[in-house]
Amino acid sequence: MHPGFVSVEGGPDFRGAVIQIGDAAPCSGDVEIDLRAAGWRAHGHDRNPEFKNVLLHVVWEKLGVPPLGGSGNEGRLKAELRTRPPASLSLCDALDAPIAELGLWLENDPPRDLPEKLRGQCCVALRELDETRQGRILNAAAPRSFPSQAEQFRARARHAGWEQALWEGLFRALGYKHNVWPMQNLAELRPRWLRDADPAFALQARLLGLSGLLPAELTRAQKSTDGYLRRVWDCWWRERDEFGDCVLPRAVWKFHGLRPANHPQRRLALAAHWLADRKLISKIEHWSVASVLSDCSSGRESALTSNHNEPAHAGDHEDSRKTHALLDSLRKILEVERDEFWSWHWTFRSARLKKAATAAGRCAGDGSGGERDSAVALDARRRGQK
């Protein structure tokens, strides 16, 4: 249900995972990854107290699992039972990609932790550059990461279909860096919970219920919030049993350091509006084709390989203007009509805003949230190019 968090201090590879095996209740524990099942004892995990909370042993090949109780000695048998490997999951026959392609995916993962001496070293130099030069540096870096990212997306589209892969990309973008996994998890279950002709409000209630982020109690202090909550619960309690096996634990969401406009409750409300728009996918497809044609007609590919140390030219400013115009056109597709609740509240617990905000996060009349809107737009464009 949740893969847990990478351990950088030794011990099991992932800590704090939430795992459900068969019909058993979900449990929280650790996950260890090895090439073969025999690695559990070969690496001494069965004798290391750091591994006592491991619930799942993920392996590529389920080979080399030692037989239990071969000696006939009762004392030895009991000792073996105590050190028996945890439940094992073999991946070699369960994945739709060869190991070489999986390696490509792993190579694209960003490093979890940079050496202390390297952190922040580029900030000062980049801060001295104007927006045009910063853009040229990012454009020069794009060809390095884009091919592997595109291959990941193609692999997912081959398995789940283009439209499903795009929805997963959009949900990931809404999670930003803190809540990418739970957002993607909800998107992966989209075929399970999406119904034809669902209105935006019904989808909001379902997504908030599935996410585990729906408050169980009213605020007793904010009339507008309590009224909205009652309506949401009126929808969700009718469906809760049907989708009970899909509900995420609240613990999988991260809230520390989040701007109010990026709270996952608000992001899910926005996703509900997108899902309710039956023409959204075709709009993004048409926009993506138009953006590629625009790049080709303007010769903008050359900017990807240009030397960012060269002085800026007049053409760079024209490219920047076209890029902003392109992003604005996508932002108009992704923005939604005013929401009766979320246009006036950042979260369920926040006070009513003085000025209405778009579901994408910007307050009417100001530019707040623009950078985040652009992040969603850029990610959607990248994933929208098949």
matplotlib code that plots the C-alpha trace (Angstrom):
import matplotlib.pyplot as plt

x = [0.0, 3.0, 6.6, 8.1, 11.1, 14.6, 17.0, 20.4, 21.7, 22.0, 19.6, 16.6, 16.4, 13.0, 11.5, 7.9, 6.2, 2.5, 1.9, -1.2, -0.8, -3.9, -6.9, -4.8, -5.0, -2.5, 0.7, 3.6, 7.1, 10.3, 11.2, 14.5, 15.6, 18.0, 18.7, 17.8, 15.9, 19.0, 20.4, 18.3, 20.6, 23.7, 23.8, 23.1, 19.7, 18.3, 20.8, 20.7, 18.3, 18.0, 16.0, 13.5, 10.7, 11.0, 7.7, 8.5, 11.6, 11.6, 13.8, 14.3, 14.5, 12.9, 15.8, 17.8, 15.1, 16.5, 14.2, 12.8, 13.5, 15.9, 17.8, 14.9, 16.2, 13.3, 15.4, 17.0, 13.6, 12.3, 15.3, 14.8, 11.2, 12.3, 14.7, 12.6, 12.6, 9.6, 7.1, 8.9, 7.9, 9.6, 9.6, 11.1, 7.8, 5.6, 6.9, 6.1, 9.6, 13.0, 15.7, 17.6, 14.6, 14.2, 17.9, 17.1, 14.4, 16.6, 19.4, 16.9, 16.1, 17.7, 20.3, 18.6, 21.3, 24.2, 27.5, 27.3, 30.2, 28.2, 24.8, 23.8, 27.1, 25.3, 22.8, 25.1, 26.2, 22.7, 21.3, 23.5, 22.1, 19.0, 16.0, 17.0, 20.4, 18.9, 16.4, 19.2, 21.0, 17.9, 17.3, 20.9, 20.3, 17.0, 18.3, 20.1, 17.0, 14.2, 14.9, 14.8, 11.7, 10.0, 10.9, 9.4, 6.2, 6.1, 6.6, 3.7, 1.5, 2.2, 1.0, -1.9, -2.8, -2.0, -4.9, -4.2, -0.5, -1.3, -3.6, -0.9, 1.5, -1.0, -1.6, 2.1, 2.6, -0.1, 1.8, 4.9, 7.9, 6.3, 3.3, 4.1, 3.6, 0.1, -1.1, 0.2, -1.3, -4.8, -4.3, -3.3, -6.6, -8.6, -10.2, -11.5, -13.2, -14.0, -17.5, -19.0, -20.7, -19.5, -19.8, -16.9, -18.4, -19.0, -15.4, -14.1, -16.0, -14.6, -11.0, -11.0, -12.4, -10.0, -7.1, -7.8, -7.7, -11.4, -11.9, -14.0, -15.4, -16.8, -14.9, -17.9, -16.5, -16.7, -20.2, -19.2, -16.6, -19.0, -21.7, -19.3, -18.1, -21.6, -22.3, -19.1, -19.8, -23.3, -21.7, -18.8, -20.6, -22.6, -19.5, -17.1, -17.7, -17.4, -14.0, -12.7, -9.9, -8.5, -8.4, -4.9, -3.6, -3.3, 0.3, 1.4, 0.9, 3.5, 2.5, 5.7, 6.9, 3.9, 2.5, -1.3, -2.1, -0.3, -2.1, -3.2, -6.8, -6.8, -4.9, -7.4, -10.3, -8.6, -8.1, -11.8, -12.6, -10.1, -11.7, -15.2, -14.1, -14.6, -12.7, -9.5, -7.4, -8.2, -7.4, -4.0, -3.3, -4.2, -2.1, 0.9, 0.8, 0.5, 3.5, 5.7, 4.8, 5.6, 9.0, 9.8, 8.7, 10.7, 13.8, 13.8, 15.5, 18.8, 18.4, 18.6, 22.2, 23.4, 26.3, 24.8, 28.0, 27.5, 26.1, 22.3, 20.9, 17.7, 16.3, 16.6, 14.1, 11.7, 12.0, 11.3, 8.2, 6.9, 7.5, 5.6, 2.7, 2.7, 2.6, -0.2, -2.2, -1.8, -2.6, -5.9, -6.7, -5.8, -7.5, -11.1, -14.2, -14.6, -15.3, -17.9, -15.7, -12.1, -12.0, -12.4, -10.4, -6.9, -7.7, -10.6, -9.1, -8.1, -10.2, -12.2, -10.1, -10.8, -10.2, -11.3, -8.4, -8.4, -8.4, -4.8, -3.7, -3.6, -5.6, -7.6, -5.8, -2.3, 0.4, 0.7, 0.9, 2.2, 5.4, 3.5, 1.0, 4.0, 5.5, 2.2, 2.0, 5.6, 5.2, 1.9, 3.6, 6.5, 4.1, 1.7, 4.3, 3.8]
y = [0.0, 2.2, 1.4, 3.1, 5.4, 4.7, 3.9, 5.7, 4.5, 0.8, -1.9, -2.8, -1.0, 0.6, 1.6, 2.4, 0.6, -0.3, -3.8, -6.0, -9.7, -11.5, -10.8, -9.9, -6.4, -3.8, -3.7, -1.3, -2.5, -2.7, -4.1, -5.7, -6.1, -8.8, -10.4, -13.9, -15.3, -17.0, -13.6, -13.4, -15.8, -15.4, -11.7, -12.4, -10.6, -13.5, -12.8, -9.0, -7.4, -4.4, -6.7, -7.9, -5.6, -6.7, -7.8, -8.4, -9.7, -8.5, -10.6, -10.9, -14.7, -16.9, -19.3, -20.8, -20.7, -23.2, -26.1, -26.0, -28.6, -30.9, -32.0, -33.5, -31.7, -30.0, -27.2, -26.4, -26.5, -23.9, -21.7, -22.0, -20.9, -17.8, -16.9, -17.9, -15.3, -13.0, -13.2, -13.2, -11.5, -12.5, -9.9, -11.7, -13.1, -10.2, -7.2, -6.2, -4.9, -6.7, -6.0, -3.8, -1.4, -1.5, -0.5, 2.5, 3.6, 3.3, 5.3, 8.1, 8.3, 11.5, 10.9, 10.9, 12.8, 14.8, 15.0, 17.8, 19.7, 19.9, 21.0, 24.5, 25.1, 26.1, 28.5, 31.5, 31.3, 30.7, 33.5, 35.9, 35.0, 36.6, 34.5, 34.1, 32.6, 30.3, 29.1, 28.3, 26.3, 24.2, 23.8, 22.5, 20.0, 18.8, 16.3, 14.4, 13.6, 13.7, 10.4, 8.2, 10.1, 9.6, 5.9, 5.5, 7.1, 4.9, 1.8, 2.7, 3.6, 0.2, -1.5, 0.7, 2.8, 6.4, 8.0, 6.2, 7.0, 10.7, 10.7, 9.2, 11.9, 14.6, 13.2, 12.9, 16.6, 17.5, 15.7, 17.9, 16.3, 15.6, 13.6, 12.1, 8.5, 8.7, 10.8, 8.3, 5.4, 7.1, 7.6, 4.0, 2.9, 5.3, 2.5, 1.1, 4.2, 6.3, 6.2, 7.7, 11.1, 11.7, 15.4, 17.3, 17.3, 13.5, 13.0, 15.4, 13.4, 10.1, 11.3, 12.8, 9.6, 7.4, 9.6, 9.2, 13.0, 13.5, 14.9, 12.7, 15.7, 19.1, 22.2, 23.5, 27.0, 27.6, 27.3, 27.2, 24.4, 22.3, 22.6, 21.4, 18.6, 17.4, 17.2, 15.4, 12.8, 12.4, 11.1, 9.2, 7.2, 5.5, 4.4, 3.8, 0.1, -0.4, 1.3, 0.4, -1.7, 1.3, 3.9, 5.2, 5.6, 9.2, 8.5, 8.2, 12.0, 14.6, 18.0, 19.5, 22.5, 22.6, 25.9, 26.0, 26.3, 22.9, 21.0, 17.6, 18.1, 21.1, 19.3, 16.4, 18.9, 20.3, 16.8, 16.1, 19.1, 17.7, 14.3, 15.8, 17.5, 14.8, 16.8, 17.5, 14.7, 15.7, 19.4, 18.4, 16.2, 19.1, 21.5, 19.1, 18.7, 22.5, 23.0, 20.6, 22.2, 25.6, 24.4, 23.0, 26.0, 28.4, 26.1, 26.1, 22.7, 24.5, 26.1, 22.7, 22.2, 25.8, 26.9, 28.7, 30.5, 32.4, 35.9, 36.2, 37.1, 38.9, 35.5, 34.2, 36.8, 35.9, 32.2, 33.1, 35.1, 32.2, 29.8, 31.9, 32.2, 28.4, 27.8, 30.4, 28.5, 25.2, 26.9, 28.0, 24.4, 23.2, 25.9, 25.3, 27.3, 28.8, 26.1, 27.0, 25.8, 25.5, 29.0, 30.4, 28.0, 26.6, 23.6, 22.3, 24.1, 27.4, 30.6, 31.8, 33.8, 37.5, 37.1, 34.0, 31.8, 29.5, 25.8, 25.8, 28.1, 31.7, 34.4, 36.5, 39.7, 38.6, 36.3, 33.9, 30.3, 31.0, 29.1, 26.0, 26.3, 26.4, 23.3, 21.4, 22.7, 21.8, 18.3, 17.8, 19.0, 16.6, 13.7, 14.8, 14.3, 10.6]
z = [0.0, 0.6, -0.4, 2.7, 2.7, 1.5, 4.4, 4.1, 7.4, 6.9, 7.8, 5.6, 2.3, 3.0, 6.4, 7.3, 4.5, 4.7, 3.4, 3.0, 2.3, 1.1, 3.3, 6.3, 7.8, 6.6, 8.6, 8.9, 8.7, 6.7, 3.2, 2.2, -1.4, -2.7, -6.0, -4.7, -1.8, -0.5, 0.3, 3.4, 5.3, 3.1, 4.1, 7.8, 7.9, 9.9, 12.7, 12.6, 15.0, 12.6, 10.3, 12.9, 11.6, 7.9, 6.6, 3.0, 1.2, -2.4, -4.8, -8.5, -8.4, -5.7, -5.6, -2.8, 0.0, 2.5, 3.6, 7.0, 9.7, 7.8, 11.0, 12.9, 16.0, 17.8, 19.3, 15.9, 14.3, 16.7, 16.1, 12.4, 12.8, 14.7, 11.9, 9.0, 6.2, 5.9, 3.1, -0.2, -3.5, -6.7, -9.5, -12.5, -13.7, -12.4, -14.3, -17.9, -18.6, -19.0, -16.4, -18.9, -19.1, -15.3, -15.1, -17.3, -14.9, -11.9, -13.6, -14.1, -10.4, -8.9, -6.1, -2.7, -1.0, -2.4, -0.5, 2.0, 0.3, -3.0, -1.7, -2.7, -4.6, -7.8, -6.2, -6.0, -9.7, -11.0, -8.9, -10.8, -14.2, -15.7, -16.5, -20.2, -19.3, -16.6, -19.2, -21.7, -19.0, -18.3, -22.1, -22.4, -19.6, -21.0, -23.6, -20.9, -18.9, -21.5, -23.3, -20.2, -18.9, -22.2, -22.3, -18.8, -20.0, -23.2, -21.1, -18.9, -21.9, -23.5, -20.3, -19.3, -22.4, -23.3, -21.5, -18.2, -18.4, -18.9, -15.9, -13.8, -15.0, -14.1, -10.6, -10.1, -11.0, -8.5, -5.8, -6.4, -4.6, -1.2, -2.3, -5.6, -4.5, -2.9, -5.9, -8.4, -6.3, -6.6, -10.3, -10.8, -9.3, -11.6, -13.6, -10.3, -9.0, -12.0, -13.3, -16.5, -16.1, -12.5, -11.7, -10.1, -6.6, -6.6, -7.7, -5.0, -2.3, -3.7, -4.0, -0.6, 0.9, -1.0, 0.1, 3.8, 4.1, 4.7, 8.3, 10.5, 12.5, 11.7, 12.6, 14.7, 14.0, 10.2, 8.8, 5.2, 5.8, 7.9, 5.2, 2.5, 4.8, 5.4, 1.7, 1.0, 3.7, 2.3, -0.9, 0.6, 3.2, 0.5, -1.3, 1.5, 1.8, -2.0, -2.1, 1.4, 0.0, -1.9, 0.9, 1.7, 5.3, 6.2, 7.3, 3.6, 3.1, 3.9, 5.0, 6.4, 4.4, 2.1, 1.0, 1.8, -1.9, -2.5, 0.2, -1.2, -0.3, -2.6, -5.3, -5.3, -5.6, -8.7, -10.1, -9.6, -11.9, -14.5, -14.4, -14.8, -18.0, -20.6, -23.2, -21.2, -22.7, -26.2, -25.4, -24.0, -27.1, -29.4, -27.4, -27.4, -31.1, -31.6, -29.2, -31.1, -34.4, -32.9, -31.7, -35.1, -37.1, -34.9, -34.9, -31.1, -30.9, -31.5, -28.1, -26.5, -27.6, -27.5, -25.3, -22.3, -21.8, -25.0, -24.7, -25.0, -28.4, -29.4, -30.5, -27.0, -25.8, -28.6, -27.7, -24.0, -25.1, -27.1, -24.3, -21.8, -24.4, -24.8, -21.0, -20.7, -23.3, -21.4, -18.1, -19.5, -20.3, -16.8, -14.9, -13.9, -13.2, -9.7, -7.1, -4.5, -1.6, -2.8, -4.4, -0.9, 1.3, 1.1, 3.3, 5.5, 8.5, 6.9, 7.3, 4.3, 1.9, 1.3, -2.5, -4.5, -5.7, -8.7, -8.0, -9.4, -6.5, -7.7, -6.0, -8.4, -9.2, -8.2, -9.4, -6.5, -7.4, -10.9, -10.5, -9.3, -12.2, -14.6, -12.9, -13.5, -17.1, -18.0, -16.6, -18.4, -21.7, -21.2, -20.6, -23.3, -26.1, -27.0]

ax = plt.figure().add_subplot(projection="3d")
ax.plot(x, y, z, "-o")
ax.set_aspect("equal")
plt.show()
